[in-house]
Amino acid sequence: MANIKIGTRVSPLALWQAEWVKAQLIAKHPGLTVELVGIQTQGDKILDVALAKVGGKGLFVKEIENALLDKSVDIAVHSMKDVPTALPDGLFIAAICEREDPRDAFVARNVKSFNELPQGAVVGTSSLRRQTQILSRRPDLKIISLRGNVGTRLKKMEEKGMDAIILAAAGLIRMKQESFITEHMSVTDSLPAVAQGAVGVEARIGDKRVLDLIGFLDHAKTRIAVETERAFLTHLEGGCQVPIAGHATVDGKSVTMEGLVGALDGSVIHRKAKTGLVGKHEELGIALAEELLQGGAGAILKEAYGQ
């Protein structure tokens, strides 16, 4: 059986995701040899600066995509949340695996829920999307920028005496660190990032040998939801510099998408939901984005991109 090389970031979570894909491939194709190729990305090197300041697009995928293009790897495994909506010529997302819990996780030291945080409590997060939604509910809270892998963030919470941090639940679940979760934040309280909890497999267009091997990994329901969310994000021209959230759910032949654009300080939030049909789901994402833009989100985005 032919060999297949997987390009991946070297963070513990990225390696877990790549190992999971490797295990699925070997289970499906006994005798297949699968090799992981760890690649350090720009986003892994710059850890002391907020992603919004570095310019977030492609920070965690570019070097891996280059390896795909020069054929040093056959596929790349990414958190779909990190993948820009525009891909390099010749590459596409060949499979989107079944989604893990898309919600945000509230991890605290001394309280049992977000609502119990004392006045002026310090909360760590690297996400402008989370910051906006937190401050909209609790303008008294102090937000500290927090980056690094799951373990690093948990450690920093203790070292820097933060009252709480907010992370993606999916990462904690995959890393078997679910016990740290104080509270799963509802989608109403903290609308997730576009594609949060979904893992994608990127490949070369027309690479039949590889595509035949990995096709089974594609999860139809997750793909529809993620495609809807990414169409929404593309229409907003969204990057890491702007608080944008988007989450779609699929029920039979219908898709419901909820989207949000907010001011950094949480003072203004534009949020809407819309339902459409599978097959026209990308149009649904675009239509929802357009409604938000017309309803006032356009002014927030203009100001954010102007900065």
KOLDO-250306 format. One line per field, with one value per residue (C-alpha): residue number from 1; residue in one letter; x, y, z. Coordinates in nm, 4 decimals, decimal comma. Layout:
# KOLDO-250306
pos <- (NUM_...)
code <- (A_...)
px <- (X_...)
py <- (Y_...)
pz <- (Z_...)
***
This chain:
# KOLDO-250306
pos <- (1_2_3_4_5_6_7_8_9_10_11_12_13_14_15_16_17_18_19_20_21_22_23_24_25_26_27_28_29_30_31_32_33_34_35_36_37_38_39_40_41_42_43_44_45_46_47_48_49_50_51_52_53_54_55_56_57_58_59_60_61_62_63_64_65_66_67_68_69_70_71_72_73_74_75_76_77_78_79_80_81_82_83_84_85_86_87_88_89_90_91_92_93_94_95_96_97_98_99_100_101_102_103_104_105_106_107_108_109_110_111_112_113_114_115_116_117_118_119_120_121_122_123_124_125_126_127_128_129_130_131_132_133_134_135_136_137_138_139_140_141_142_143_144_145_146_147_148_149_150_151_152_153_154_155_156_157_158_159_160_161_162_163_164_165_166_167_168_169_170_171_172_173_174_175_176_177_178_179_180_181_182_183_184_185_186_187_188_189_190_191_192_193_194_195_196_197_198_199_200_201_202_203_204_205_206_207_208_209_210_211_212_213_214_215_216_217_218_219_220_221_222_223_224_225_226_227_228_229_230_231_232_233_234_235_236_237_238_239_240_241_242_243_244_245_246_247_248_249_250_251_252_253_254_255_256_257_258_259_260_261_262_263_264_265_266_267_268_269_270_271_272_273_274_275_276_277_278_279_280_281_282_283_284_285_286_287_288_289_290_291_292_293_294_295_296_297_298_299_300_301_302_303_304_305_306_307)
code <- (M_A_N_I_K_I_G_T_R_V_S_P_L_A_L_W_Q_A_E_W_V_K_A_Q_L_I_A_K_H_P_G_L_T_V_E_L_V_G_I_Q_T_Q_G_D_K_I_L_D_V_A_L_A_K_V_G_G_K_G_L_F_V_K_E_I_E_N_A_L_L_D_K_S_V_D_I_A_V_H_S_M_K_D_V_P_T_A_L_P_D_G_L_F_I_A_A_I_C_E_R_E_D_P_R_D_A_F_V_A_R_N_V_K_S_F_N_E_L_P_Q_G_A_V_V_G_T_S_S_L_R_R_Q_T_Q_I_L_S_R_R_P_D_L_K_I_I_S_L_R_G_N_V_G_T_R_L_K_K_M_E_E_K_G_M_D_A_I_I_L_A_A_A_G_L_I_R_M_K_Q_E_S_F_I_T_E_H_M_S_V_T_D_S_L_P_A_V_A_Q_G_A_V_G_V_E_A_R_I_G_D_K_R_V_L_D_L_I_G_F_L_D_H_A_K_T_R_I_A_V_E_T_E_R_A_F_L_T_H_L_E_G_G_C_Q_V_P_I_A_G_H_A_T_V_D_G_K_S_V_T_M_E_G_L_V_G_A_L_D_G_S_V_I_H_R_K_A_K_T_G_L_V_G_K_H_E_E_L_G_I_A_L_A_E_E_L_L_Q_G_G_A_G_A_I_L_K_E_A_Y_G_Q)
px <- (0,0000_0,1254_0,2663_0,0872_0,2456_0,0411_0,1583_0,0665_0,1542_0,3526_0,1311_-0,0097_-0,3649_-0,2581_-0,0614_-0,3623_-0,5769_-0,3191_-0,2774_-0,6558_-0,6693_-0,3758_-0,5596_-0,8760_-0,6750_-0,4966_-0,8222_-0,9885_-0,6885_-0,4961_-0,1359_-0,1256_0,1811_0,1086_0,3809_0,3359_0,5510_0,5640_0,5904_0,6370_0,4156_0,4510_0,1692_0,3636_0,6735_0,5070_0,3606_0,4040_0,1777_-0,2018_-0,3053_-0,5071_-0,1881_0,0140_-0,2553_-0,4204_-0,4882_-0,2993_-0,0671_-0,1191_-0,1405_0,0827_0,3998_0,1984_0,0245_0,3649_0,4694_0,1513_0,2241_0,5855_0,4675_0,6715_0,3400_0,0262_-0,2396_-0,2575_-0,4694_-0,5932_-0,8335_-1,0828_-1,1051_-0,7441_-0,7950_-0,8398_-1,1475_-0,9306_-0,7031_-0,3927_-0,4446_-0,4338_-0,5467_-0,8905_-1,0514_-1,1028_-1,2669_-1,4195_-1,4362_-1,7285_-1,7382_-1,6562_-1,8466_-1,8315_-1,8964_-1,6607_-1,5465_-1,5256_-1,2363_-1,2190_-1,0165_-1,2597_-1,6103_-1,8555_-1,9905_-1,9350_-2,2231_-2,0411_-1,7328_-1,6760_-1,6735_-1,3534_-1,2438_-0,9588_-1,0373_-0,7790_-0,8557_-0,6787_-1,0061_-1,1605_-1,4874_-1,4929_-1,3822_-1,6733_-1,9350_-1,7911_-1,7753_-2,1238_-2,2511_-2,0008_-1,8335_-1,6662_-1,4419_-1,0757_-0,9627_-0,6007_-0,4643_-0,3697_-0,2061_-0,0304_-0,1492_-0,4071_-0,1488_0,0300_-0,2939_-0,3974_-0,0532_-0,0623_-0,4014_-0,2432_0,0845_-0,0761_-0,3590_-0,6356_-0,9834_-1,0789_-0,9884_-1,2065_-1,1023_-1,2634_-1,4285_-1,3222_-0,9518_-0,9960_-1,2148_-0,9667_-0,6720_-0,8606_-0,8632_-1,2386_-1,2195_-1,0806_-1,4057_-1,5994_-1,8922_-1,9799_-2,0871_-2,4143_-2,4186_-2,6536_-2,3971_-2,0892_-2,1535_-1,8635_-1,6017_-1,6662_-1,5782_-1,4871_-1,4521_-1,4126_-1,0993_-1,0306_-0,8078_-0,6523_-0,5210_-0,4103_-0,6888_-0,6832_-0,4562_-0,6731_-0,4613_-0,4811_-0,8425_-0,9570_-0,7875_-0,9297_-1,2804_-1,4489_-1,3377_-1,5806_-1,8820_-2,1745_-2,3568_-2,0387_-1,9332_-2,2678_-2,2477_-1,8845_-1,9430_-2,2339_-2,0196_-1,7230_-1,9448_-2,0722_-1,7149_-1,5972_-1,8750_-1,7791_-1,4135_-1,3464_-1,0068_-0,8642_-0,8735_-1,2516_-1,4960_-1,7021_-1,8875_-2,0857_-2,2487_-2,4684_-2,6752_-2,8189_-3,1542_-3,2602_-3,2813_-3,2726_-2,9780_-2,9972_-2,7123_-2,6546_-2,4005_-2,2574_-2,0361_-1,9475_-1,7476_-1,4321_-1,5556_-1,8858_-2,0868_-2,2500_-2,3405_-2,5197_-2,6603_-2,9057_-3,0194_-3,1550_-3,2785_-3,2423_-3,2092_-2,9213_-2,7867_-2,8409_-2,6576_-2,3681_-2,6164_-2,7739_-2,4404_-2,3884_-2,7443_-2,7047_-2,3724_-2,5347_-2,8222_-2,5737_-2,3689_-2,6803_-2,7965_-2,4902_-2,2137_-2,0558_-1,9624_-1,7952_-1,5938_-1,4905_-1,3592_-1,1810_-1,0103_-0,9258_-0,7179)
py <- (0,0000_0,3467_0,5881_0,9111_1,2117_1,4443_1,8029_1,9440_2,2135_2,0869_2,2139_1,9334_1,9892_1,9991_1,6762_1,5146_1,6063_1,4736_1,1514_1,1090_1,1419_0,8990_0,6436_0,6741_0,6237_0,3152_0,1660_0,2188_0,1095_-0,1630_-0,1725_0,1981_0,3696_0,7191_0,9601_1,2879_1,5803_1,8541_2,2071_2,5231_2,8067_3,1817_3,1761_2,9252_3,1471_3,4740_3,4049_3,7386_3,9436_3,9300_3,7625_4,0686_4,2771_4,0268_4,0089_3,6750_3,5401_3,2211_3,2515_2,8874_2,7306_2,9040_2,7003_2,3768_2,4771_2,5476_2,1924_2,0626_2,2636_2,1437_1,7866_1,7305_1,6315_1,4733_1,6247_1,8904_1,8635_2,1955_2,3389_2,4839_2,7932_2,8767_2,8308_3,1517_3,1548_3,2028_2,9034_2,8947_2,7907_2,4136_2,3344_2,2679_2,1351_1,7727_1,6602_1,8210_1,5713_1,5432_1,8438_1,8310_2,0543_2,4030_2,5972_2,8116_2,6794_2,8933_2,7843_2,9517_2,9215_3,0212_3,0496_2,7943_2,9959_3,3068_3,4796_3,4418_3,6404_3,9276_4,2951_4,3819_4,0181_3,9449_3,7163_3,5870_3,5283_3,5837_3,6231_3,9602_3,7740_3,6481_3,9851_4,1655_3,9231_3,9115_4,2914_4,3300_4,1213_4,2441_4,5782_4,5764_4,2804_4,3268_4,1338_4,0199_3,8877_3,5216_3,3020_2,9663_2,6068_2,4738_2,3746_2,7095_2,9021_2,6991_2,7577_3,1322_3,1616_3,0343_3,2269_3,5600_3,5226_3,5540_3,4789_3,2858_3,2097_3,1213_2,8537_2,6421_2,3430_2,1191_2,1563_2,0669_1,7667_1,6368_1,6804_1,4889_1,8053_1,8388_1,8227_2,1797_2,3135_2,5048_2,5780_2,5238_2,8663_2,8561_2,9662_3,2451_3,3815_3,3293_3,2673_3,0513_3,1380_3,0335_2,6611_2,6226_2,2540_2,1317_1,9686_1,9958_1,7977_2,0054_1,8377_1,9056_1,9352_1,6340_1,4195_1,1113_0,8617_1,0731_1,1846_0,8224_0,7425_1,0326_1,0782_0,8788_1,1383_1,3998_1,4446_1,5827_1,7668_1,9305_2,0320_2,2064_2,3957_2,4987_2,6010_2,8212_2,9846_3,0383_3,1950_3,4352_3,5213_3,5655_3,8148_4,0152_3,9961_3,8949_3,8314_3,8106_4,1894_4,2024_4,0522_3,8262_3,5119_3,2680_2,9355_2,7173_2,4114_2,1599_1,9907_1,7620_1,9819_2,3128_2,5174_2,7882_3,0342_3,2879_3,5663_3,8475_4,1520_4,3653_4,6642_4,5710_4,7201_4,5309_4,8552_4,7642_4,4161_4,3332_3,9812_3,8031_3,4523_3,3223_2,9847_2,8408_2,5161_2,2719_2,3182_2,6918_2,7127_2,9245_3,1796_3,1784_3,2689_3,5519_3,6846_3,6894_3,8751_4,1299_4,1873_4,2508_4,4883_4,6844_4,6877_4,8708_4,6089_4,7650_5,0770_4,8685_4,6698_4,9857_5,1370_4,8164_4,7729_5,1431_5,0845)
pz <- (0,0000_-0,0869_0,1680_0,2661_0,4384_0,6591_0,7100_1,0514_1,3006_1,5965_1,8786_2,0984_1,9696_1,6029_1,6520_1,8193_1,5171_1,2706_1,4731_1,4734_1,0934_1,0662_1,2842_1,0698_0,7496_0,8817_1,0140_0,6745_0,4654_0,6526_0,5329_0,4476_0,5924_0,7205_0,8267_1,0161_0,9035_1,1676_1,0250_1,2279_1,1079_1,1501_1,4060_1,6170_1,6199_1,7220_2,0652_2,2420_2,0116_1,9742_1,6478_1,5464_1,5493_1,3434_1,0742_1,1233_0,7728_0,7002_1,0020_1,0960_0,7503_0,4948_0,5497_0,5485_0,2250_0,0689_0,1607_-0,0078_-0,3221_-0,3463_-0,2774_0,0387_0,2010_0,0506_0,2766_0,5478_0,8621_1,0024_1,2546_1,0054_1,2262_1,1224_0,7475_0,5419_0,3199_0,0067_-0,0623_-0,2859_-0,6496_-0,6816_-0,3259_-0,1741_0,1426_0,0444_0,3694_0,6765_0,9615_1,2020_1,4301_1,7992_2,0467_1,8854_2,2071_2,4117_2,7481_3,0598_3,2831_3,6243_3,9422_4,2164_4,0743_3,9381_3,6415_3,4309_3,6115_3,9445_3,8372_4,0824_3,9733_3,7837_3,7484_3,5044_3,2093_2,9597_2,5920_2,2616_2,0724_1,9856_1,9207_2,2804_2,4173_2,2477_2,3745_2,7275_2,7591_2,6188_2,9108_3,1693_3,0832_3,4274_3,3447_3,2548_2,9443_2,9128_2,5825_2,6205_2,3562_2,3410_2,3414_2,5883_2,8524_2,8289_2,8743_3,1788_3,3307_3,2568_3,4277_3,7511_3,7162_3,6314_3,8815_3,6232_3,7538_3,4396_3,0794_2,7820_2,5314_2,2623_2,4299_2,1376_2,2147_2,5812_2,4933_2,2343_2,4713_2,7452_2,9594_2,9789_3,3580_3,3532_3,2054_3,4684_3,2382_2,8721_2,7477_2,5577_2,1942_2,3084_2,5555_2,3365_1,9675_1,8412_1,5808_1,2222_1,1865_1,5559_1,6487_1,2884_1,1457_0,7730_0,5381_0,2593_-0,0557_-0,4113_-0,6694_-0,9020_-0,6814_-0,7407_-0,5425_-0,2269_-0,2745_-0,3098_0,0222_0,2236_0,0791_0,3569_0,6174_0,4846_0,7147_0,5114_0,7910_0,9218_0,5703_0,5065_0,8370_0,7837_0,4196_0,5333_0,8028_0,5699_0,3015_0,5700_0,6752_0,3155_0,2425_0,5515_0,4386_0,7967_0,9508_1,3027_1,3455_1,3789_1,6293_1,4025_1,5125_1,3030_1,3731_1,1523_1,2415_0,9970_1,0528_0,7695_0,4615_0,6448_0,7700_1,0353_1,0534_1,3266_1,2795_1,4867_1,4371_1,7375_1,8541_2,0457_2,3717_2,3501_2,3365_2,0034_1,8814_1,5580_1,5674_1,3393_1,2446_0,9163_0,7892_0,4388_0,2462_0,2132_-0,1392_-0,1108_0,2210_0,0972_-0,0401_0,3069_0,4684_0,2174_0,2637_0,6423_0,6117_0,3790_0,6244_0,9055_0,6858_0,5910_0,9527_1,0837_1,0971_0,7880_0,9850_1,2590_1,0022_0,8171_1,1389_1,2421_0,9032_0,8976_1,2113)
***
